[in-house]
């Protein structure tokens, strides 16, 4: 059956890549994007997002170069979806010429939304890059970098899959010591990967889905599916000797571990749903992909694993996997000295989180690529040959102020008073005089992604606050994206924290457990983000991996890392708490319950984490620092959480809390009972039915 599902999914999803779209990183409703849209539609102006670098052959004479340049300009201006084309031949701007007239820079602004502009840029690059008359043409600019990023990520994904999947298979064999047991989680992973691609194709046929959604579905889906399959198989191995036959062991497995997997999927999906709240198509498509693949992974594991285990039966391994002396010694140490363990681990995590206070956010640029990557080489050549591109450039739009008006003159005076800002052009009106407004082009000697550039955007808006004004440009778009993202994230974080807390309360009937889980996750996330700053912003690891320290982090990346890592951390929390709760209901002794829960889940959590670390860590082999950052930070976050947090800090805190782990006000327990039908009080050990999901 699994083979049939995989085959059907592969056939059905054969066109998925062609349906995915590039771009979608910006919110089209923010001020800077509305300014760009008005500049494009009414003034044939705006920020050039695509650059063509023309290098003339040495044998070409100046007349031939000029003639070919004029012809190329005419062709580009006639292309559909192009707002404007600026070349040295149609503007006379000598800053667009270099190399004694043998090099030229062409500035192009594609029309439409971010995704539409990216699509147009991809078409133009496919048509013009390469040999074109006497020119060798190369592409640069934000849209060229984004196109390379997305195409290279697809190539990297295929290469990483070929390397990491066999390693995961070997790791599972080491964990189980049985080929039959090893194949069950891998079968679940294969079904989820192919089924996820089929679901993505269906979604992409009805709504724009980012090309990166396939990466998210493939890697995350495989890792979680293997995790869920591994948990069920390990529990089945444990139950088999107790029941002596397959059927009762399987029923007990699904009653306990099956319920835990269903709950874990819920607490994983909720943090990832944060992406659905964010205002850009890129984030939303990743959110849809992430939530979908978690649901698919859990459903597949809960349906397929019991069927496979029923077929495999005793061949999965007759003996339970030993808890091992290491886990026994560790659980004894944690329960004997919980204050020392909790205090020392919390201090280490807090110390690791300190560098995140120095995080600086900025848009990705050419420095995020390997030093020998074509877009980086071209971008560095452009900055050397055409110094004008080093400066930040803004377009200040005055929709209600014609060029000859007093308002336009007043705006010019105010702009000239801002330190470091230089008016390059303006006031310029609408070509057909229909718009009734004007715009200025201004520049400053700052990197568009720098803090100084964003501060300057704020100062321009502040100085002209008494006028009807909009500011466009890369720095303005970044500032708006950061402001809007933080606003949405704050709301989404509150909603998700409350939802996760409520779900955990309904599951375990405790007020303290959800609070503890969320607090420990904050510590774990902080430590991972601190490491991200040191390794990539400060360049400890980006340099050795082939990139450069940019002194900043793209704000897209921490959001993705947080949603995935937070969800996986809650996943492991559910595994640990569920087993401790189960042991407590069985024997009523809190110390024994914590020790037994850690012994029973330690191997499972670390094995599950190891598979996810192998899959996500495979991104470190990517040729792009951006993908390396996501992979390394996620792998580090999972490793920290599965070892320091779930094996040391969480059980130590539960040991200190004692009986209060399971306390809740009676009125809350009554509400829980009405909602779930589960007991409203803790049963005495003699009455305990370990089937109760609490």
Buried (B, 14 or more C-beta within 10 A) or exposed (E): EBEEBBEEBBEBBEEBBEBBBBBBBBBBEBBBBBBBBBBBBBBBBBBBBBBBBBBBEEEBEEEBBBBBBEEBBEEBEEBEBBBBBBBBBBEEBEEBBBEEBBBBBBBBBBBBBBBBBBBBBBBBBEEBBEEBBBBBBBBBBBBBBBBBBBEBBBEBBEBBBEEBBEBBBEBBBEBBEBEBBBBBBBBBBBBBBBBBBBBBBBBBEEEBBBBBBBBBBBBBBBBBBBBBBBBBBBBBBBBBEEBEEBEEBBBBBBBBBBBBBBBBBBBBBBBBBBBBBBBBBBBBBBBBBBBBBBBBBBBBBBEBBBBBBEEBBEEBBEEBBEBEEEBBEBBEBBBEBBEEBBEBBBEBBEEBBEBBEEBEBBBBBBBBBBEEBBBBBBBBBBBEBBEBBBBBBBBBBBBBBBBEBEBBEBBBEBBEEBEEBEBBEBBBBBEEEEBEBBBBBBBBEBBBBBBBBBEBBBBBBEBBEEBEBBBBBBBBBBBBBBBBBEEBBEEBBEBBBEBBBBBBBBBBBBBBBBEBBBEBBBBBBBBBBBBBBBBBBBBEBBBEBBBBBBBBBBBBBBBBBBBBBBBBBBBBBBBBBBBBBBBBBBEBEBBBBBBBBBBBBBBBBBBBBBBBBBBBBBBBBBBBBBBBBBBBBBBBBBBBBBBBBBBBBBBBBBBBBEEBBBBBEEEBBEBBBEEBEBBBEBEEEEEBEBEBBB
